[in-house]
Amino acid sequence: MLKKIQIQTNHRDEMLDISDQVQKFVMEEDISNGAVIVYCPHTTAGITINENADPDVKRDMLRRFDEVYPWKHQLDRHMEGNTAAHMKSSTVGASQHIIIEDGKLILGTWQGIYFCEFDGPRTRTCYFKIIAG
């Protein structure tokens, strides 16, 4: 019950709603109850759950991340020049757990599961793992 997907990002910073892909995986696996872990194995990307109704939320979050973690900082020493991306991904986190009940993800009315890119554009990997129960 492990699924690996590829995600193509198009911008340095973006949030892609992957909720439908996660729900489709749950349905394909025919799981009624349990949890699904959504995991990102990258140090400059992450997974979060947040509002999916108003696109301004994503824009505001990405803008605020840039304010807190500017792309260029005079004291950064990382030779790749992407310290901000590492900081953003650590803030967001590498994974989320979502409860499954009656074959459906338990998300709030306005919630979505987002793959967060902080050092794109890139082709990324994301894993879904179901824990039945």
VENDADA-V645200 format. One record per backbone hydrogen bond with DSSP energy under -0.5 kcal/mol. NH is the residue of the N-H (numbers start at 1). CO is the residue of the C=O. E is the energy in kcal/mol with one decimal. If there is no record, write none. Layout:
BEGIN
nh=NH co=CO e=E
nh=NH co=CO e=E
END
This chain:
BEGIN
nh=3 co=128 e=-2.7
nh=5 co=126 e=-2.9
nh=7 co=124 e=-2.7
nh=9 co=7 e=-0.6
nh=9 co=122 e=-3.1
nh=14 co=117 e=-2.0
nh=16 co=115 e=-2.9
nh=17 co=15 e=-0.5
nh=18 co=16 e=-0.6
nh=18 co=113 e=-3.1
nh=19 co=113 e=-0.6
nh=22 co=18 e=-2.0
nh=23 co=19 e=-2.7
nh=24 co=20 e=-2.5
nh=25 co=21 e=-1.8
nh=26 co=22 e=-2.1
nh=27 co=23 e=-2.2
nh=28 co=24 e=-2.8
nh=29 co=25 e=-2.0
nh=30 co=27 e=-1.0
nh=31 co=26 e=-1.7
nh=32 co=30 e=-0.5
nh=34 co=100 e=-2.0
nh=35 co=131 e=-2.0
nh=36 co=98 e=-2.6
nh=37 co=129 e=-3.2
nh=38 co=96 e=-2.7
nh=39 co=37 e=-0.6
nh=39 co=127 e=-2.8
nh=40 co=94 e=-2.9
nh=41 co=39 e=-0.5
nh=45 co=42 e=-0.6
nh=46 co=116 e=-2.1
nh=47 co=93 e=-2.1
nh=48 co=114 e=-2.1
nh=50 co=112 e=-2.0
nh=52 co=110 e=-3.2
nh=55 co=53 e=-0.6
nh=57 co=54 e=-1.9
nh=58 co=54 e=-0.6
nh=59 co=55 e=-1.8
nh=60 co=56 e=-3.1
nh=61 co=57 e=-2.7
nh=62 co=58 e=-2.6
nh=63 co=59 e=-2.3
nh=64 co=60 e=-2.6
nh=65 co=61 e=-2.6
nh=66 co=62 e=-1.8
nh=67 co=63 e=-1.7
nh=68 co=64 e=-2.5
nh=69 co=65 e=-3.4
nh=73 co=71 e=-0.5
nh=76 co=73 e=-1.5
nh=81 co=78 e=-1.7
nh=86 co=82 e=-1.6
nh=87 co=83 e=-2.3
nh=88 co=84 e=-2.6
nh=89 co=85 e=-2.3
nh=90 co=86 e=-1.9
nh=91 co=87 e=-1.9
nh=92 co=88 e=-2.4
nh=93 co=89 e=-2.9
nh=96 co=38 e=-1.8
nh=98 co=36 e=-2.5
nh=100 co=34 e=-2.8
nh=101 co=104 e=-2.5
nh=103 co=32 e=-2.8
nh=104 co=101 e=-1.6
nh=106 co=99 e=-3.0
nh=107 co=105 e=-1.2
nh=111 co=108 e=-1.7
nh=112 co=50 e=-2.6
nh=114 co=48 e=-3.4
nh=114 co=112 e=-0.5
nh=115 co=16 e=-2.9
nh=116 co=46 e=-3.3
nh=116 co=114 e=-0.6
nh=117 co=14 e=-3.2
nh=117 co=115 e=-0.6
nh=118 co=44 e=-1.6
nh=120 co=12 e=-1.8
nh=124 co=7 e=-3.6
nh=124 co=122 e=-0.6
nh=126 co=5 e=-2.1
nh=127 co=39 e=-2.8
nh=128 co=3 e=-2.6
nh=129 co=37 e=-2.3
nh=130 co=1 e=-2.0
nh=131 co=35 e=-3.3
nh=132 co=130 e=-0.6
nh=133 co=33 e=-2.5
END
